[in-house]
Amino acid sequence: MIEPFHSKYLLPTKEFRCLSLLFAINESPDKSQSAIGEITNLSGSMVNNYIKSFKHDHLITVTGQTNRTQNYFLTDKGRSMLTHLLLGYSAEIVQLYSAVKKEISHMLTGFYAEGIRTVVLFGAAETAEIVHSALKETDLVVIGVVDNAKEKQGRLFNGLKIRKPEEILKIDPDGVIITSFAHQEEIYSAVRELVGDKIRIKKLTTL
C-alpha cells in the first residue's frame, strides 16, 4: 500500500494522489469511496472526482448502484497506468535517498577529519539505516548500536547486536551519532550524562 503522508516539504501531487487511489482500488475493489478516502487520506469529494475521471479515462470499471454498494476494478489500461506511476514514484524515492545518503556521507567525512575513527549509532530506526549506509562511504567504523527501546535490545542491526545506552562506555567508541530526529536534545543530554567528556556526541541536525 502507498502510505499517505503529512509533509512540510513534499506536497502530494496529482500524480501521487492518482497512484494512491489506483493502488487502493487494486488492493481492495470492494471498498466504498469513503473507505478509499480514509486509506488515501483524501476527502470524499476529491475521491469522487478522481473516480469520475478514472471512469472517463477507462482506467476503472464500476459495478453497483450507489457509492456505498459500488465496487471498482482496474482495467488493463488502469493497471498499466498504476505500473507507470509506481515506477516513476519509486525512481524519485531512490533519487532522493541517494541524494540524502551522499550529503550525509560528505558530512560524516568531517567527523573523520576531527579525529573520530569509531562510532556508536544511537537509535536503531529508519534514519539509522541511512546513516549506516552512508558511513560505508567513509573511513569511519561502526562498532556498536544502542537504543532505549527494550523491545529492540538484543536484536541485530546490520550484524551488530543492539545494546542498552548504558553500555556505550563498554563499547568505547570515539563518538556517538544520534540518528533519531525525535527528542535529540533529550538524548544528547542523557548520553552526555552517561559518557561525560570522554566520548564526542554528534547530532544529525549539526552534522
Residue, then its C-alpha position, 0 to 999 in steps of 0.5 A: m500500500i502507498e502510505p499517505f503522508h503529512s509533509k512540510y516539504l513534499l506536497p502530494t501531487k496529482e500524480f501521487r494522489c492518482l497512484s494512491l487511489l489506483f493502488a487502493i482500488n487494486e488492493s481492495p475493489d470492494k471498498s466504498q469511496s469513503a473507505i478509499g478516502e480514509i486509506t488515501n487520506l483524501s476527502g470524499s469529494m476529491v475521491n469522487n472526482y478522481i473516480k469520475s475521471f478514472k471512469h472517463d479515462h477507462l482506467i476503472t470499471v464500476t459495478g453497483q448502484t450507489n457509492r456505498t454498494q459500488n465496487y471498482f476494478l482496474t482495467d488493463k489500461g488502469r493497471s498499466m497506468l498504476t505500473h507507470l506511476l509506481l515506477g516513476y514514484s519509486a525512481e524519485i524515492v531512490q533519487l532522493y535517498s541517494a541524494v540524502k545518503k551522499e550529503i550525509s556521507h560528505m558530512l560524516t567525512g568531517f567527523y573523520a577529519e576531527g579525529i573520530r575513527t569509531v562510532v556508536l549509532f544511537g537509535a536503531a530506526e529508519t534514519a539509522e539505516i541511512v546513516h549506516s549506509a552512508l558511513k560505508e562511504t567513509d573511513l569511519v567504523v561502526i562498532g556498536v548500536v544502542d537504543n532505549a527501546k527494550e523491545k529492540q535490545g538484543r536484536l541485530f542491526n546490520g550484524l551488530k547486536i543492539r545494546k542498552p545506552e548504558e553500555i556505550l562506555k563498554i563499547d568505547p567508541d570515539g563518538v556517538i551519532i544520534t540518528s533519531f530526529a525525535h527528542q535529540e536534545e533529550i538524548y544528547s543530554a542523557v548520553r552526555e550524562l552517561v559518557g561525560d567528556k570522554i566520548r564526542i556526541k554528534k547530532l544529525t541536525t549539526l552534522 
